[in-house]
Amino acid sequence: MKKILIADDEKESTGILEKRLKQNNYLVNTAANGKEALRSIRSDKPDLILLDIVMPDMDGYTLVNIIKEDKELSIIPIIFITGKDLLPQSVEQRVSDLGAHDFIMKPCSFEDILAKIEKILG
């Protein structure tokens, strides 16, 4: 089973997403902030990271920079998820510049998220 880390400070949406991913045969860990996510990434080496941009302690952009500097972690695919008032074009450019694989704007359907995950993980 593939492991997915959900790093998002919105507990309700994280809980729903975690439940749905488990129903689709993924192992799921969650982190409520950037520092917690980094610890989980280093210890559990997920197959994919769903990463919120705006989080306490460390934002998603900063976390990706740290991940990309680590040779072992830099191969983990990352999908940014954001529901904040960010312009999709600016997010798309930043995601591309950082080397993340994709991004999703909230609100979105679980089917859209699952399609992007399955496209990356095969």
Secondary structure as GFF3:
##gff-version 3
##sequence-region A 1 122
A	DSSP	beta_strand	3	7	.	.	.	ID=ss1
A	DSSP	alpha_helix	11	23	.	.	.	ID=ss2
A	DSSP	beta_strand	27	31	.	.	.	ID=ss3
A	DSSP	alpha_helix	34	44	.	.	.	ID=ss4
A	DSSP	beta_strand	48	52	.	.	.	ID=ss5
A	DSSP	alpha_helix	60	69	.	.	.	ID=ss6
A	DSSP	beta_strand	78	82	.	.	.	ID=ss7
A	DSSP	alpha_helix	88	98	.	.	.	ID=ss8
A	DSSP	beta_strand	102	105	.	.	.	ID=ss9
A	DSSP	alpha_helix	110	121	.	.	.	ID=ss10
###
